[in-house]
Amino acid sequence: MSVIGARTMTVLTYRGKKYTQNKEVSQCEQPILLTYRGVEVMSKRIQEAIAAEKV
């Protein structure tokens, strides 16, 4: 018994033009989670600015 997987190509849109993704998708053991740390970075900069004013 053989299993044949259908490969779907992802269509990407950039500035109104459509592109087809042609790279192989790697099979990771664990998914990679991306996080946005903008709030933490800004609060650190604000705290540093306040500390600099106090001096």
HELIX and SHEET records of a PDB file:
HELIX    1   1 GLY A   38  LYS A   54  1                                  17    
SHEET    1   A 2 VAL A  11  TYR A  14  0                                        
SHEET    2   A 2 LYS A  17  THR A  20 -1                                        
END                                                                             
